[in-house]
Amino acid sequence: MTEGMTVPAGAADPAAGMGPVTRRRQLGVRLLALRGTCGLSAEEAGERAGVSKATVSRYERAKGNVRWNQVDQLCRAYGASDEERQRLVELAKNSRDTEVWGIPFAAKLPDRMRMLLALENEASCIRHHTVGVVPGLLQTPRYAQAIKATPGNTFPPQDLQEFLRIRMLRQRILDRATPPAYHVVLDEAVLRRRVGSGEVMAAQLDHLLARGRQPNISVQVLPFSAGAYSAALSTFTVFGGPDPSLDVVFLENQTGSLFLEEPLALKQYAEATAFLRQEALDTTASAELIAEASATHLRNRK
């Protein structure tokens, strides 16, 4: 696996252009493969390299920042080629957890939210299925503010506006020079559920239509008439990049968040995404349904 990712001399480095989270994950994949080739346990690898077992495990799982000198020691312990070792050391030197999304308040966010922001920023493709509300990347400020917090998920008044501002700033990734491809499948319930007033809903759905006309964004609706699907019973997001092995599935619920990276989970969610996009209305029919729902909310605004 590691040999397949090694770049010949003079070729472009696949890590070029990666953000810090992706670099750490790429580094972890390579280090784990090198250790596997040697047949060493994490404890044995640490003893050879002069680092702790916990450090070996943490680097392989892409948790936290990385010390390049320890990566150098691990590569030498694994007998990596000079070219491979130098490449991994460069990944380590450029894998610091920086505010690449340019949102200063992000430092106050919980780790799971910081990870979500980083994945959004670094993804070249985002595939989102939602059954509850319009995705954060497509929300209007008034719609976002009208979403009711459930117990245990309320913000102090002084922080609420900052978190709402972050939600709006996240949307800048859709307008940058090279934006991610963003594919959204909405359950029809998202269109029908009234969030705030009828005017708020109409404005939100009109915004959804405008966003759906952008070349990098596709919005499809899974209509009530299609019936129920086991794959469509929960909200999930798949973040993808140039290397499919580094895709991540993001799940969120009342008690926390999950980031899934196991090959079987990635395969199952990729298949679910493809299936739901096939079952949903095409973008033209979806736009017609969204426009109809917008008009209905406007008529019933009182």
VOSEMAR-773110 format. One record per residue (C-alpha): residue number from 1; residue in three letters; x, y, z. Coordinates in pm, whole numbers, plus 50000, padded with zeros to 5 digits. Layout:
REM residues N
{NUM "ALA" {X Y Z}} ...
***
This chain:
REM residues 302
{1 "MET" {50000 50000 50000}} {2 "THR" {50280 50240 50091}} {3 "GLU" {50474 50156 49778}} {4 "GLY" {50167 50233 49570}} {5 "MET" {50155 50583 49719}} {6 "THR" {50525 50659 49681}} {7 "VAL" {50592 50928 49422}} {8 "PRO" {50871 50875 49167}} {9 "ALA" {51152 51128 49169}} {10 "GLY" {51048 51442 48984}} {11 "ALA" {50677 51365 49005}} {12 "ALA" {50426 51593 49177}} {13 "ASP" {50382 51516 49545}} {14 "PRO" {50022 51402 49607}} {15 "ALA" {50034 51578 49945}} {16 "ALA" {50079 51916 49778}} {17 "GLY" {49773 52131 49840}} {18 "MET" {49651 51916 50130}} {19 "GLY" {49537 52083 50448}} {20 "PRO" {49679 51989 50790}} {21 "VAL" {49412 51732 50875}} {22 "THR" {49452 51553 50543}} {23 "ARG" {49832 51559 50578}} {24 "ARG" {49814 51400 50922}} {25 "ARG" {49578 51132 50797}} {26 "GLN" {49797 51062 50492}} {27 "LEU" {50098 51040 50722}} {28 "GLY" {49913 50802 50953}} {29 "VAL" {49817 50573 50665}} {30 "ARG" {50177 50554 50545}} {31 "LEU" {50326 50497 50889}} {32 "LEU" {50077 50220 50966}} {33 "ALA" {50157 50052 50633}} {34 "LEU" {50532 50072 50699}} {35 "ARG" {50491 49919 51044}} {36 "GLY" {50271 49646 50899}} {37 "THR" {50537 49561 50641}} {38 "CYS" {50787 49514 50925}} {39 "GLY" {50545 49302 51127}} {40 "LEU" {50601 49510 51438}} {41 "SER" {50355 49583 51717}} {42 "ALA" {50310 49947 51817}} {43 "GLU" {50509 49876 52135}} {44 "GLU" {50798 49715 51943}} {45 "ALA" {50802 50001 51692}} {46 "GLY" {50817 50255 51973}} {47 "GLU" {51106 50074 52140}} {48 "ARG" {51306 50071 51815}} {49 "ALA" {51237 50438 51744}} {50 "GLY" {51275 50564 52101}} {51 "VAL" {50915 50685 52131}} {52 "SER" {50618 50563 52331}} {53 "LYS" {50362 50310 52213}} {54 "ALA" {50101 50583 52260}} {55 "THR" {50289 50812 52021}} {56 "VAL" {50305 50542 51753}} {57 "SER" {49932 50482 51786}} {58 "ARG" {49846 50853 51795}} {59 "TYR" {50040 50927 51475}} {60 "GLU" {49877 50635 51293}} {61 "ARG" {49532 50754 51400}} {62 "ALA" {49612 51115 51297}} {63 "LYS" {49539 51247 51644}} {64 "GLY" {49698 51578 51740}} {65 "ASN" {50010 51748 51614}} {66 "VAL" {50320 51565 51495}} {67 "ARG" {50693 51600 51573}} {68 "TRP" {50890 51557 51254}} {69 "ASN" {51199 51419 51433}} {70 "GLN" {50992 51134 51576}} {71 "VAL" {50854 51056 51231}} {72 "ASP" {51213 51047 51106}} {73 "GLN" {51302 50800 51384}} {74 "LEU" {51004 50579 51303}} {75 "CYS" {51090 50571 50933}} {76 "ARG" {51446 50466 51014}} {77 "ALA" {51316 50197 51250}} {78 "TYR" {51093 50066 50968}} {79 "GLY" {51376 50066 50713}} {80 "ALA" {51196 50313 50483}} {81 "SER" {51386 50440 50182}} {82 "ASP" {51549 50782 50209}} {83 "GLU" {51299 50918 49958}} {84 "GLU" {51001 50786 50155}} {85 "ARG" {51146 50908 50485}} {86 "GLN" {51207 51258 50351}} {87 "ARG" {50855 51275 50211}} {88 "LEU" {50697 51171 50540}} {89 "VAL" {50914 51415 50734}} {90 "GLU" {50790 51693 50504}} {91 "LEU" {50431 51585 50568}} {92 "ALA" {50500 51601 50941}} {93 "LYS" {50658 51946 50919}} {94 "ASN" {50350 52079 50739}} {95 "SER" {50082 51905 50944}} {96 "ARG" {50028 52163 51215}} {97 "ASP" {49664 52219 51313}} {98 "THR" {49616 52573 51186}} {99 "GLU" {49301 52778 51135}} {100 "VAL" {49298 52705 50761}} {101 "TRP" {48933 52808 50734}} {102 "GLY" {49008 53159 50861}} {103 "ILE" {48758 53169 51147}} {104 "PRO" {48928 53300 51464}} {105 "PHE" {48642 53197 51697}} {106 "ALA" {48693 52837 51584}} {107 "ALA" {48955 52798 51855}} {108 "LYS" {48671 52797 52111}} {109 "LEU" {48482 52517 51939}} {110 "PRO" {48481 52155 52062}} {111 "ASP" {48725 51922 51887}} {112 "ARG" {48454 51748 51682}} {113 "MET" {48339 52082 51536}} {114 "ARG" {48696 52186 51457}} {115 "MET" {48742 51856 51275}} {116 "LEU" {48420 51913 51080}} {117 "LEU" {48536 52260 50973}} {118 "ALA" {48872 52124 50862}} {119 "LEU" {48714 51840 50664}} {120 "GLU" {48478 52083 50491}} {121 "ASN" {48767 52310 50406}} {122 "GLU" {48984 52035 50263}} {123 "ALA" {48725 51819 50083}} {124 "SER" {48706 51826 49705}} {125 "CYS" {48365 51654 49716}} {126 "ILE" {48093 51663 49984}} {127 "ARG" {47790 51433 49965}} {128 "HIS" {47516 51512 50215}} {129 "HIS" {47185 51342 50292}} {130 "THR" {46958 51512 50543}} {131 "VAL" {46621 51432 50697}} {132 "GLY" {46592 51713 50954}} {133 "VAL" {46688 52060 50841}} {134 "VAL" {46858 52231 50548}} {135 "PRO" {47235 52163 50570}} {136 "GLY" {47439 52432 50743}} {137 "LEU" {47629 52511 50423}} {138 "LEU" {47301 52612 50258}} {139 "GLN" {47118 52786 50543}} {140 "THR" {47016 53151 50552}} {141 "PRO" {47094 53344 50873}} {142 "ARG" {46727 53378 50970}} {143 "TYR" {46660 53006 50914}} {144 "ALA" {46966 52909 51118}} {145 "GLN" {46861 53135 51403}} {146 "ALA" {46506 52993 51400}} {147 "ILE" {46618 52633 51458}} {148 "LYS" {46515 52545 51812}} {149 "ALA" {46781 52411 52045}} {150 "THR" {46702 52091 52233}} {151 "PRO" {46798 52052 52603}} {152 "GLY" {47170 52006 52641}} {153 "ASN" {47247 52182 52313}} {154 "THR" {47179 52543 52405}} {155 "PHE" {47443 52815 52379}} {156 "PRO" {47501 53099 52625}} {157 "PRO" {47353 53419 52476}} {158 "GLN" {47699 53573 52436}} {159 "ASP" {47815 53277 52222}} {160 "LEU" {47504 53222 52012}} {161 "GLN" {47574 53499 51762}} {162 "GLU" {47934 53383 51722}} {163 "PHE" {47825 53028 51645}} {164 "LEU" {47571 53156 51395}} {165 "ARG" {47842 53369 51236}} {166 "ILE" {48066 53065 51205}} {167 "ARG" {47784 52876 51034}} {168 "MET" {47760 53152 50773}} {169 "LEU" {48138 53182 50730}} {170 "ARG" {48161 52809 50663}} {171 "GLN" {47961 52867 50345}} {172 "ARG" {48249 53057 50185}} {173 "ILE" {48401 52729 50069}} {174 "LEU" {48119 52700 49813}} {175 "ASP" {48220 53029 49649}} {176 "ARG" {48597 53004 49637}} {177 "ALA" {48792 52980 49312}} {178 "THR" {48806 52600 49331}} {179 "PRO" {48503 52497 49536}} {180 "PRO" {48416 52141 49637}} {181 "ALA" {48151 51954 49442}} {182 "TYR" {47853 51957 49677}} {183 "HIS" {47578 51697 49624}} {184 "VAL" {47276 51722 49854}} {185 "VAL" {46977 51489 49887}} {186 "LEU" {46698 51635 50101}} {187 "ASP" {46408 51441 50240}} {188 "GLU" {46087 51621 50139}} {189 "ALA" {46016 51673 50510}} {190 "VAL" {46296 51932 50512}} {191 "LEU" {46095 52141 50265}} {192 "ARG" {45764 52102 50446}} {193 "ARG" {45880 52148 50807}} {194 "ARG" {45825 52508 50908}} {195 "VAL" {46132 52664 51070}} {196 "GLY" {46053 53016 51191}} {197 "SER" {45782 53190 50990}} {198 "GLY" {45645 53115 50647}} {199 "GLU" {45848 53407 50514}} {200 "VAL" {46167 53264 50667}} {201 "MET" {46093 52930 50502}} {202 "ALA" {46014 53084 50163}} {203 "ALA" {46337 53285 50171}} {204 "GLN" {46533 52974 50272}} {205 "LEU" {46389 52763 49993}} {206 "ASP" {46448 53040 49739}} {207 "HIS" {46810 53053 49858}} {208 "LEU" {46828 52676 49813}} {209 "LEU" {46710 52716 49453}} {210 "ALA" {46971 52985 49388}} {211 "ARG" {47250 52773 49533}} {212 "GLY" {47134 52474 49329}} {213 "ARG" {47197 52671 49010}} {214 "GLN" {47569 52694 49087}} {215 "PRO" {47772 52452 48871}} {216 "ASN" {47940 52288 49172}} {217 "ILE" {47616 52229 49366}} {218 "SER" {47337 51981 49300}} {219 "VAL" {47023 51963 49513}} {220 "GLN" {46787 51667 49488}} {221 "VAL" {46473 51588 49685}} {222 "LEU" {46365 51242 49800}} {223 "PRO" {45985 51285 49779}} {224 "PHE" {45728 51139 50014}} {225 "SER" {45585 50950 49716}} {226 "ALA" {45906 50747 49688}} {227 "GLY" {45831 50569 50013}} {228 "ALA" {46072 50491 50298}} {229 "TYR" {46431 50371 50267}} {230 "SER" {46646 50230 50545}} {231 "ALA" {46944 50425 50406}} {232 "ALA" {46743 50748 50432}} {233 "LEU" {46642 50727 50798}} {234 "SER" {46928 50940 50926}} {235 "THR" {47142 51236 50824}} {236 "PHE" {47499 51174 50714}} {237 "THR" {47778 51349 50524}} {238 "VAL" {48060 51194 50322}} {239 "PHE" {48373 51406 50276}} {240 "GLY" {48588 51301 49982}} {241 "GLY" {48920 51400 49831}} {242 "PRO" {49170 51292 49567}} {243 "ASP" {49248 50971 49760}} {244 "PRO" {48928 50768 49827}} {245 "SER" {49100 50579 50107}} {246 "LEU" {49098 50903 50307}} {247 "ASP" {48722 50967 50277}} {248 "VAL" {48537 51032 50603}} {249 "VAL" {48172 50977 50697}} {250 "PHE" {48033 51225 50950}} {251 "LEU" {47736 51134 51172}} {252 "GLU" {47583 51355 51439}} {253 "ASN" {47324 51290 51709}} {254 "GLN" {47202 51430 52039}} {255 "THR" {47497 51296 52240}} {256 "GLY" {47785 51369 52003}} {257 "SER" {47944 51305 51666}} {258 "LEU" {48113 51016 51488}} {259 "PHE" {48377 51025 51216}} {260 "LEU" {48390 50689 51037}} {261 "GLU" {48695 50590 50832}} {262 "GLU" {48675 50209 50824}} {263 "PRO" {48677 50068 50468}} {264 "LEU" {48351 49876 50519}} {265 "ALA" {48171 50185 50652}} {266 "LEU" {48303 50398 50363}} {267 "LYS" {48182 50138 50113}} {268 "GLN" {47836 50113 50269}} {269 "TYR" {47783 50487 50283}} {270 "ALA" {47915 50535 49930}} {271 "GLU" {47662 50278 49809}} {272 "ALA" {47384 50442 50013}} {273 "THR" {47468 50783 49870}} {274 "ALA" {47465 50656 49512}} {275 "PHE" {47137 50472 49572}} {276 "LEU" {46959 50771 49726}} {277 "ARG" {47072 51002 49447}} {278 "GLN" {46931 50752 49200}} {279 "GLU" {46599 50726 49386}} {280 "ALA" {46559 51101 49440}} {281 "LEU" {46404 51338 49189}} {282 "ASP" {46649 51480 48937}} {283 "THR" {46767 51838 48992}} {284 "THR" {46504 51989 48759}} {285 "ALA" {46209 51810 48919}} {286 "SER" {46357 51880 49261}} {287 "ALA" {46376 52252 49186}} {288 "GLU" {46009 52249 49085}} {289 "LEU" {45912 52081 49414}} {290 "ILE" {46124 52326 49615}} {291 "ALA" {45961 52621 49436}} {292 "GLU" {45615 52479 49506}} {293 "ALA" {45699 52433 49874}} {294 "SER" {45831 52792 49890}} {295 "ALA" {45505 52926 49744}} {296 "THR" {45304 52720 49993}} {297 "HIS" {45496 52858 50289}} {298 "LEU" {45451 53211 50159}} {299 "ARG" {45076 53163 50122}} {300 "ASN" {45059 53028 50478}} {301 "ARG" {45301 53281 50625}} {302 "LYS" {45052 53384 50895}} 
***
